Amino acid sequence: MRCNWDLERLPRWECCCLSVLAQRAITPVEDEKPLIPQVETSEAIDQVQDTQSRGFHKDLNLLPKPLSATDIFSSPRNSAKVRVAYQGMPGAYGEAAALKAYPKCETVPCEEFEAAFKAVELWLVDKAVLPIESSVGGSIHRNYDLLLRHRLHIVGEVQMVVNHCLLGLPGVQKEELKRVLSHPQALDQCDMILTKLGVVRVSTDDTAGAALMVAASGERDSGVIASDRAAEIYGLNILLEKIQDDDDNITRFLILAREPIIPGTDRPHKTSIVFTLEEGPGMLFKALAVFASRDINLTKIESRPQRKRPLRVVDDSNKGSARYFDYLFYIDFEASMAEPRAQHAMAHLQEFASFLRVLGCYATDSAL
Ligand SMILES: O=C(O)C(=O)C[C@]1(C(=O)O)C=C[C@@H](O)C=C1
């Protein structure tokens, strides 16, 4: 989307309107993939019910079932509470982040990140809270890609200290464990203890889902890395606490909604944008200069391949034709779109960005 007006000279409200227009700009289209319901989860629930009938663990029948592609077209909306979707099973860190953002909300588990996006789009829930980066594991690329593919707006962020626990069936000692199940990020974050225990690492879709599987299977040699809340929900014992390698293990989650919020200046705000640039020397340098020259601090930069147009052919008579990858750049900067310096920076960037979208402007979360 290219704009030929001199935005630096526009009154502030017109720039605001443009920023909203920019938020609604058509995104480069990516392949739509159907949601794939995960069979293991419902099988695991059946197994839990079976185990339950043998009087093994807690009453897990009361847990909400995660939304799947089929539910998305049939679930009725019958709650007056704010409904917040997250990925994973009850007890996942995403649910804790949703409750931190909206303490009285009704949390809605989703099998996949994309199901959470769709649940908001289809008015089944009001918001989605999804992880975007971990201080240890880095960016969650899938959610960067989904932010672009879907038209939701970032309306807030939640930073959470993630304290992992090692869980096992009641009566099991940690020395008995042969394998440990968890989300790949959680397994990576607890590398030292897993190496010390000499166990096999098994990846699952989310930490709480791993707790459900071990509770359901009754396998005494399987452990789980998950939260203390997951231990409580699935009737597992906490064998070790705070097992992450890095004490400061923080995950940042984004709050997504159908409509953007009106940006304020009353408290520190962040703005998240995504853009593409034409090929050429110094283009990224020029893009970053629009922030530096206005004293705007950047808190995050991420690049992702532009999947619909991955290769570019550049004519160069000396070397034949060269092929380069095209990238999308995601940037978070510390300013509100209500501030003229942010509006001017966006207008300036629009002069040479081949595509620009404001993903959201929201209050910074500084409370851990
Ligand atoms: O599996 C969960 O409980 C999640 O909320 C997901 C997730 C992630 O995607 O990074 C969130 C925080 C932890 O670092 C591990 C896993």
The ligand as a Gaussian input file, in Angstrom:
#p B3LYP/6-31G(d) Opt

LIG

0 1
 O        2.618000     -25.381000      26.484000
 C        2.235000     -24.410000      27.135000
 O        1.850000     -24.509000      28.278000
 C        2.259000     -23.076000      26.504000
 O        1.598000     -22.188000      26.959000
 C        3.153000     -22.829000      25.336000
 C        4.553000     -22.331000      25.672000
 C        5.237000     -21.825000      24.354000
 O        4.675000     -21.879000      23.274000
 O        6.359000     -21.351000      24.449000
 C        4.515000     -21.187000      26.589000
 C        5.433000     -21.004000      27.559000
 C        6.447000     -22.043000      27.927000
 O        7.697000     -21.493000      27.680000
 C        6.301000     -23.266000      27.138000
 C        5.381000     -23.419000      26.200000

